[in-house]
Amino acid sequence: MAEEKTGKPTEYVTVEIYDQTYHLSGYDARHIRELAARVDSKMRAVASQGRTVDSLRVAVLAALNLADELSQTANADPRVGRARTANLRGLLDEVLIDEKKTGS
């Protein structure tokens, strides 16, 4: 994974995660789309195995699954794990802020 960027993001990307549209900004549109697809996939997997339909609960459980995957990666190379964690944390923060604004 590339190193964490500093400064202003240069691209805006519209993605769909768990049937919700999000407008995200970042440095690499392709990478953002890949991350969004991964989060969407993880949320759908969690929802298919659980009893909850509450999207926030599904998101938290998916985040825990992704955090577990990251922690396993971080044990192999801490720098890679920290970069991936920071990137996902930023995207999750954007999604949660957007949900607060829209009341979703």
DSSP file (Angstrom, degrees, kcal/mol; ACC not computed):
  #  RESIDUE AA STRUCTURE BP1 BP2  ACC     N-H-->O    O-->H-N    N-H-->O    O-->H-N    TCO  KAPPA ALPHA  PHI   PSI    X-CA   Y-CA   Z-CA
    1    1 A M              0   0    0      0, 0.0     3,-0.1     0, 0.0    82,-0.1   0.000 360.0 360.0 360.0 144.2    0.0    0.0    0.0
    2    2 A A        -     0   0    0      1,-0.1     3,-0.1    81,-0.1     0, 0.0  -0.244 360.0 -91.1 -69.4 159.3    1.2    3.5   -0.8
    3    3 A E        -     0   0    0      1,-0.1     2,-0.1    80,-0.0    -1,-0.1  -0.273  53.2 -85.9 -67.0 158.6    2.3    5.8    2.0
    4    4 A E        -     0   0    0     -3,-0.1     2,-0.2     1,-0.1    -1,-0.1  -0.450  47.8-130.5 -67.2 136.7   -0.2    8.1    3.5
    5    5 A K        -     0   0    0     -2,-0.1     2,-0.3    -3,-0.1    -1,-0.1  -0.515  14.8-150.9 -87.9 154.8   -0.6   11.4    1.6
    6    6 A T        +     0   0    0     -2,-0.2     2,-0.1     2,-0.1    -1,-0.0  -0.842  55.9  33.4-119.6 163.2   -0.5   14.9    3.0
    7    7 A G  S    S-     0   0    0     -2,-0.3    -2,-0.0     2,-0.0     0, 0.0  -0.476 103.3 -21.1  90.8-166.1   -2.3   18.0    1.8
    8    8 A K        -     0   0    0     -2,-0.1    -2,-0.1     1,-0.1    18,-0.0  -0.571  66.2-113.0 -83.4 139.8   -5.6   18.3    0.0
    9    9 A P        -     0   0    0      0, 0.0    18,-0.2     0, 0.0    -1,-0.1  -0.364  22.5-154.9 -62.9 151.5   -7.2   15.3   -1.7
   10   10 A T        +     0   0    0     16,-0.7     2,-0.4     1,-0.1    17,-0.2   0.586  64.2  54.1-109.6 -12.3   -7.4   15.8   -5.4
   11   11 A E  E     -A   26   0A   0     15,-2.8    15,-2.6     2,-0.0     2,-0.4  -0.935  58.7-150.7-129.0 148.4  -10.3   13.6   -6.6
   12   12 A Y  E     -A   25   0A   0     -2,-0.4     2,-0.4    13,-0.2    13,-0.2  -0.960  19.3-173.0-114.6 136.2  -13.9   13.2   -5.7
   13   13 A V  E     -A   24   0A   0     11,-3.6    11,-3.2    -2,-0.4     2,-0.6  -0.984  17.7-146.0-132.5 136.5  -15.5    9.8   -6.1
   14   14 A T  E     +A   23   0A   0     -2,-0.4     2,-0.3     9,-0.2     9,-0.2  -0.914  30.0 170.0-101.9 124.9  -19.1    8.7   -5.8
   15   15 A V  E     -A   22   0A   0      7,-2.7     7,-3.0    -2,-0.6     2,-0.5  -0.874  29.1-132.9-129.8 162.3  -19.5    5.2   -4.4
   16   16 A E  E     +A   21   0A   0     -2,-0.3     2,-0.5     5,-0.2     5,-0.2  -0.979  22.1 179.0-119.8 125.5  -22.3    3.0   -3.2
   17   17 A I  E >  S-A   20   0A   0      3,-2.8     3,-1.1    -2,-0.5    20,-0.1  -0.982  72.9 -17.1-127.7 119.1  -21.9    1.1    0.0
   18   18 A Y  T 3  S-     0   0    0     -2,-0.5    -1,-0.1     1,-0.3     3,-0.1   0.910 128.8 -51.0  53.6  48.1  -24.7   -1.1    1.4
   19   19 A D  T 3  S+     0   0    0      1,-0.2     2,-0.4    -3,-0.0    -1,-0.3   0.659 116.9 111.4  65.8  20.6  -27.2    0.6   -0.9
   20   20 A Q  E <   -A   17   0A   0     -3,-1.1    -3,-2.8     2,-0.0     2,-0.4  -0.969  63.4-131.8-122.2 140.9  -26.2    4.1    0.2
   21   21 A T  E     -A   16   0A   0     -2,-0.4     2,-0.4    -5,-0.2    -5,-0.2  -0.764  24.6-174.9 -94.2 135.2  -24.4    6.7   -2.0
   22   22 A Y  E     -A   15   0A   0     -7,-3.0    -7,-2.7    -2,-0.4     2,-0.7  -0.979  20.0-147.7-129.7 142.0  -21.4    8.4   -0.6
   23   23 A H  E     +A   14   0A   0     -2,-0.4     2,-0.3    -9,-0.2    -9,-0.2  -0.935  30.2 178.1-109.6 108.9  -19.3   11.2   -2.1
   24   24 A L  E     -A   13   0A   0    -11,-3.2   -11,-3.6    -2,-0.7     2,-0.4  -0.787  18.8-146.3-114.2 152.6  -15.7   10.7   -1.0
   25   25 A S  E     +A   12   0A   0     -2,-0.3     2,-0.3   -13,-0.2   -13,-0.2  -0.896  34.2 127.7-116.7 150.8  -12.5   12.6   -1.7
   26   26 A G  E     -A   11   0A   0    -15,-2.6   -15,-2.8    -2,-0.4   -16,-0.7  -0.969  62.2 -91.9-176.6-172.8   -9.1   11.2   -2.0
   27   27 A Y  S    S+     0   0    0     -2,-0.3     2,-0.4     1,-0.2   -15,-0.1   0.685 108.0  39.4 -93.8 -22.3   -5.9   10.9   -4.0
   28   28 A D     >  -     0   0    0      1,-0.1     4,-2.3   -17,-0.1    -1,-0.2  -0.879  58.7-168.7-139.3 101.3   -6.7    7.7   -6.0
   29   29 A A  H  > S+     0   0    0     -2,-0.4     4,-2.5     1,-0.2     5,-0.2   0.885  91.0  52.9 -58.2 -42.0  -10.2    7.2   -7.3
   30   30 A R  H  > S+     0   0    0      1,-0.2     4,-2.3     2,-0.2    -1,-0.2   0.922 109.7  48.4 -61.1 -44.1   -9.6    3.6   -8.2
   31   31 A H  H  > S+     0   0    0      2,-0.2     4,-2.5     1,-0.2    -1,-0.2   0.902 110.4  51.1 -64.1 -41.6   -8.3    2.8   -4.7
   32   32 A I  H  X S+     0   0    0     -4,-2.3     4,-2.7     1,-0.2    -1,-0.2   0.913 110.2  49.7 -62.5 -42.6  -11.3    4.5   -3.1
   33   33 A R  H  X S+     0   0    0     -4,-2.5     4,-2.5     2,-0.2    -2,-0.2   0.903 110.5  50.3 -62.7 -40.7  -13.6    2.4   -5.3
   34   34 A E  H  X S+     0   0    0     -4,-2.3     4,-2.1     2,-0.2    -2,-0.2   0.920 112.0  47.2 -63.4 -43.6  -11.8   -0.8   -4.3
   35   35 A L  H  X S+     0   0    0     -4,-2.5     4,-2.7     2,-0.2    -2,-0.2   0.918 111.7  50.5 -63.9 -43.0  -12.1    0.1   -0.6
   36   36 A A  H  X S+     0   0    0     -4,-2.7     4,-2.9     1,-0.2    -2,-0.2   0.909 110.0  50.3 -61.3 -41.9  -15.8    0.9   -1.0
   37   37 A A  H  X S+     0   0    0     -4,-2.5     4,-2.5     1,-0.2    -1,-0.2   0.885 110.9  49.7 -63.4 -37.9  -16.4   -2.4   -2.8
   38   38 A R  H  X S+     0   0    0     -4,-2.1     4,-2.4     2,-0.2    -2,-0.2   0.915 112.3  46.2 -67.5 -42.6  -14.5   -4.2    0.0
   39   39 A V  H  X S+     0   0    0     -4,-2.7     4,-2.8     2,-0.2     5,-0.2   0.927 113.2  50.3 -64.8 -44.5  -16.6   -2.5    2.7
   40   40 A D  H  X S+     0   0    0     -4,-2.9     4,-2.4     1,-0.2    -2,-0.2   0.930 111.9  48.0 -57.9 -46.6  -19.8   -3.1    0.8
   41   41 A S  H  X S+     0   0    0     -4,-2.5     4,-2.2     1,-0.2    -1,-0.2   0.912 112.3  48.2 -61.3 -44.1  -18.9   -6.8    0.5
   42   42 A K  H  X S+     0   0    0     -4,-2.4     4,-2.4     1,-0.2    -1,-0.2   0.907 111.5  50.1 -65.6 -41.5  -18.0   -7.1    4.1
   43   43 A M  H  X S+     0   0    0     -4,-2.8     4,-2.7     1,-0.2    -1,-0.2   0.906 111.1  48.8 -63.8 -40.6  -21.2   -5.4    5.2
   44   44 A R  H  X S+     0   0    0     -4,-2.4     4,-2.1    -5,-0.2    -1,-0.2   0.878 110.8  50.7 -67.4 -36.6  -23.3   -7.7    3.0
   45   45 A A  H  X S+     0   0    0     -4,-2.2     4,-1.0     2,-0.2    -2,-0.2   0.923 112.5  46.4 -65.3 -43.6  -21.5  -10.8    4.4
   46   46 A V  H >X S+     0   0    0     -4,-2.4     4,-1.1     1,-0.2     3,-0.6   0.931 113.1  49.4 -63.1 -45.7  -22.2   -9.6    7.9
   47   47 A A  H 3< S+     0   0    0     -4,-2.7     3,-0.3     1,-0.2    -1,-0.2   0.862 107.6  54.3 -63.5 -36.1  -25.8   -8.9    7.2
   48   48 A S  H 3< S+     0   0    0     -4,-2.1    -1,-0.2     1,-0.2    -2,-0.2   0.753 115.0  39.8 -71.4 -21.9  -26.4  -12.2    5.5
   49   49 A Q  H << S+     0   0    0     -4,-1.0    -1,-0.2    -3,-0.6    -2,-0.2   0.545 110.7  67.6-101.7  -9.5  -25.1  -14.1    8.6
   50   50 A G  S  < S-     0   0    0     -4,-1.1     8,-0.0    -3,-0.3    -3,-0.0  -0.433  73.0-130.5-107.8-179.3  -26.7  -11.9   11.3
   51   51 A R  S    S+     0   0    0     -2,-0.1     2,-0.3     2,-0.0    -4,-0.1   0.435  76.1  96.5-107.1  -3.5  -30.1  -11.1   12.5
   52   52 A T        -     0   0    0      1,-0.1    -2,-0.2     2,-0.1     0, 0.0  -0.667  42.1-178.2 -94.0 144.0  -29.8   -7.3   12.5
   53   53 A V        +     0   0    0     -2,-0.3     2,-0.5     5,-0.0    -1,-0.1   0.392  50.2 117.1-111.3  -3.2  -31.0   -5.1    9.6
   54   54 A D     >  -     0   0    0      1,-0.2     4,-2.4     2,-0.1     3,-0.2  -0.542  59.0-149.8 -68.6 116.7  -29.8   -1.9   11.3
   55   55 A S  H  > S+     0   0    0     -2,-0.5     4,-2.5     1,-0.2    -1,-0.2   0.820  93.5  56.0 -63.7 -31.3  -27.2   -0.6    8.9
   56   56 A L  H  > S+     0   0    0      2,-0.2     4,-2.4     1,-0.2    -1,-0.2   0.928 109.5  45.8 -66.1 -43.2  -25.2    1.1   11.7
   57   57 A R  H  > S+     0   0    0      2,-0.2     4,-2.5     1,-0.2     5,-0.2   0.910 113.0  50.2 -64.8 -41.3  -24.9   -2.3   13.6
   58   58 A V  H  X S+     0   0    0     -4,-2.4     4,-2.5     1,-0.2    -2,-0.2   0.917 110.8  50.5 -61.4 -42.1  -23.9   -4.0   10.3
   59   59 A A  H  X S+     0   0    0     -4,-2.5     4,-2.6     2,-0.2    -2,-0.2   0.905 110.3  49.0 -63.4 -42.0  -21.3   -1.3    9.7
   60   60 A V  H  X S+     0   0    0     -4,-2.4     4,-2.3     2,-0.2    -2,-0.2   0.926 112.6  47.2 -64.9 -43.8  -19.8   -1.7   13.2
   61   61 A L  H  X S+     0   0    0     -4,-2.5     4,-2.0     2,-0.2    -2,-0.2   0.895 112.9  49.3 -65.0 -39.0  -19.6   -5.5   12.8
   62   62 A A  H  X S+     0   0    0     -4,-2.5     4,-2.6    -5,-0.2    -2,-0.2   0.907 109.8  52.3 -65.0 -40.4  -18.1   -5.1    9.4
   63   63 A A  H  X S+     0   0    0     -4,-2.6     4,-2.8     1,-0.2    -2,-0.2   0.893 107.7  51.5 -62.0 -40.0  -15.6   -2.6   10.8
   64   64 A L  H  X S+     0   0    0     -4,-2.3     4,-2.2     2,-0.2    -1,-0.2   0.908 110.2  49.1 -63.4 -40.9  -14.6   -5.1   13.5
   65   65 A N  H  X S+     0   0    0     -4,-2.0     4,-2.1     2,-0.2    -2,-0.2   0.927 113.5  46.1 -63.1 -44.4  -14.1   -7.8   10.9
   66   66 A L  H  X S+     0   0    0     -4,-2.6     4,-2.6     1,-0.2    -2,-0.2   0.888 110.5  53.5 -66.0 -38.6  -11.9   -5.4    8.8
   67   67 A A  H  X S+     0   0    0     -4,-2.8     4,-2.6     2,-0.2    -1,-0.2   0.891 107.6  51.5 -62.4 -38.8  -10.0   -4.3   11.9
   68   68 A D  H  X S+     0   0    0     -4,-2.2     4,-1.9     2,-0.2    -2,-0.2   0.927 110.2  48.6 -62.8 -44.6   -9.3   -7.9   12.7
   69   69 A E  H  X S+     0   0    0     -4,-2.1     4,-1.8     1,-0.2    -2,-0.2   0.910 112.6  49.2 -60.6 -41.6   -7.9   -8.4    9.1
   70   70 A L  H  X S+     0   0    0     -4,-2.6     4,-3.4     1,-0.2    -2,-0.2   0.896 107.1  54.1 -65.3 -40.2   -5.8   -5.3    9.5
   71   71 A S  H  X S+     0   0    0     -4,-2.6     4,-1.5     1,-0.2    -1,-0.2   0.876 108.1  50.3 -64.0 -35.1   -4.4   -6.4   12.9
   72   72 A Q  H  X S+     0   0    0     -4,-1.9     4,-0.7     2,-0.2    -1,-0.2   0.894 113.6  45.5 -67.6 -38.6   -3.3   -9.6   11.3
   73   73 A T  H >X S+     0   0    0     -4,-1.8     4,-1.9     1,-0.2     3,-1.0   0.899 108.7  56.6 -67.8 -41.4   -1.6   -7.7    8.5
   74   74 A A  H 3< S+     0   0    0     -4,-3.4    -1,-0.2     1,-0.3    -2,-0.2   0.833  99.2  60.1 -62.2 -32.2   -0.1   -5.2   10.9
   75   75 A N  H 3< S+     0   0    0     -4,-1.5    -1,-0.3    -5,-0.2    -2,-0.2   0.821 107.0  47.2 -65.1 -28.7    1.6   -8.1   12.7
   76   76 A A  H << S-     0   0    0     -3,-1.0    -2,-0.2    -4,-0.7    -1,-0.2   0.923 137.7  -0.8 -77.9 -45.7    3.4   -9.0    9.5
   77   77 A D    >X  -     0   0    0     -4,-1.9     4,-2.1     1,-0.1     3,-0.5  -0.814  63.8-161.1-147.6 100.7    4.5   -5.4    8.7
   78   78 A P  H 3> S+     0   0    0      0, 0.0     4,-2.6     0, 0.0     5,-0.2   0.816  90.2  56.9 -56.6 -34.8    3.5   -2.6   11.1
   79   79 A R  H 3> S+     0   0    0      2,-0.2     4,-2.1     1,-0.2     5,-0.2   0.918 109.3  45.3 -64.8 -42.4    4.0    0.2    8.6
   80   80 A V  H <> S+     0   0    0     -3,-0.5     4,-2.6     2,-0.2     5,-0.2   0.924 113.5  50.3 -65.9 -44.1    1.7   -1.3    6.1
   81   81 A G  H  X S+     0   0    0     -4,-2.1     4,-2.5    -8,-0.3    -2,-0.2   0.901 110.5  49.1 -61.6 -42.4   -0.9   -2.0    8.8
   82   82 A R  H  X S+     0   0    0     -4,-2.6     4,-2.6     2,-0.2    -1,-0.2   0.912 111.9  48.7 -64.9 -41.8   -0.8    1.5   10.1
   83   83 A A  H  X S+     0   0    0     -4,-2.1     4,-2.2     2,-0.2    -2,-0.2   0.926 113.9  45.8 -63.9 -44.6   -1.1    3.0    6.6
   84   84 A R  H  X S+     0   0    0     -4,-2.6     4,-2.5     2,-0.2     5,-0.2   0.906 113.3  50.4 -64.9 -41.1   -4.1    0.8    5.8
   85   85 A T  H  X S+     0   0    0     -4,-2.5     4,-2.8    -5,-0.2    -2,-0.2   0.925 110.5  48.8 -62.8 -45.5   -5.7    1.5    9.2
   86   86 A A  H  X S+     0   0    0     -4,-2.6     4,-2.1     2,-0.2    -1,-0.2   0.903 112.3  49.2 -61.6 -41.4   -5.3    5.3    8.8
   87   87 A N  H  X S+     0   0    0     -4,-2.2     4,-2.0     2,-0.2    -2,-0.2   0.943 115.0  42.6 -64.4 -48.5   -6.8    5.1    5.3
   88   88 A L  H  X S+     0   0    0     -4,-2.5     4,-2.8     1,-0.2    -2,-0.2   0.875 112.0  54.9 -66.4 -37.8   -9.8    3.0    6.4
   89   89 A R  H  X S+     0   0    0     -4,-2.8     4,-2.5    -5,-0.2    -1,-0.2   0.912 108.2  49.7 -62.5 -41.4  -10.3    5.1    9.5
   90   90 A G  H  X S+     0   0    0     -4,-2.1     4,-2.0     2,-0.2    -2,-0.2   0.916 112.3  46.6 -62.9 -43.7  -10.5    8.3    7.4
   91   91 A L  H  X S+     0   0    0     -4,-2.0     4,-2.1     2,-0.2    -2,-0.2   0.906 112.3  50.2 -66.2 -40.7  -13.0    6.8    5.0
   92   92 A L  H  X S+     0   0    0     -4,-2.8     4,-2.6     1,-0.2     5,-0.2   0.906 108.7  52.7 -63.5 -41.2  -15.1    5.5    8.0
   93   93 A D  H  X S+     0   0    0     -4,-2.5     4,-2.5     1,-0.2     5,-0.2   0.914 108.7  50.4 -59.7 -42.7  -15.0    8.9    9.6
   94   94 A E  H  X S+     0   0    0     -4,-2.0     4,-2.4     1,-0.2    -1,-0.2   0.915 111.1  48.5 -61.4 -43.4  -16.3   10.5    6.3
   95   95 A V  H  X S+     0   0    0     -4,-2.1     4,-2.4     2,-0.2    -2,-0.2   0.923 112.6  47.3 -64.1 -44.6  -19.2    8.0    6.1
   96   96 A L  H  X S+     0   0    0     -4,-2.6     4,-2.0     2,-0.2    -1,-0.2   0.887 112.3  49.5 -67.0 -38.4  -20.2    8.5    9.7
   97   97 A I  H  X S+     0   0    0     -4,-2.5     4,-2.1    -5,-0.2    -1,-0.2   0.919 111.4  50.0 -63.5 -43.6  -20.1   12.3    9.3
   98   98 A D  H  X S+     0   0    0     -4,-2.4     4,-2.2     1,-0.2     6,-0.2   0.893 109.1  51.8 -62.6 -40.4  -22.2   12.0    6.2
   99   99 A E  H  X>S+     0   0    0     -4,-2.4     4,-1.7     1,-0.2     5,-1.1   0.888 108.7  51.0 -63.9 -38.8  -24.7    9.8    8.0
  100  100 A K  H  <5S+     0   0    0     -4,-2.0    -1,-0.2     1,-0.2    -2,-0.2   0.911 111.0  48.7 -64.3 -40.8  -25.0   12.4   10.8
  101  101 A K  H  <5S+     0   0    0     -4,-2.1    -2,-0.2     1,-0.2    -1,-0.2   0.898 119.3  37.0 -65.4 -41.0  -25.6   15.2    8.3
  102  102 A T  H  <5S-     0   0    0     -4,-2.2    -1,-0.2    -5,-0.2    -2,-0.2   0.623 102.0-128.7 -89.2 -13.2  -28.3   13.3    6.4
  103  103 A G  T  <5       0   0    0     -4,-1.7    -3,-0.2    -5,-0.2    -4,-0.1   0.738 360.0 360.0  72.3  22.2  -29.8   11.6    9.4
  104  104 A S      <       0   0    0     -5,-1.1    -4,-0.1    -6,-0.2    -5,-0.1   0.467 360.0 360.0 -75.1 360.0  -29.5    8.2    7.8
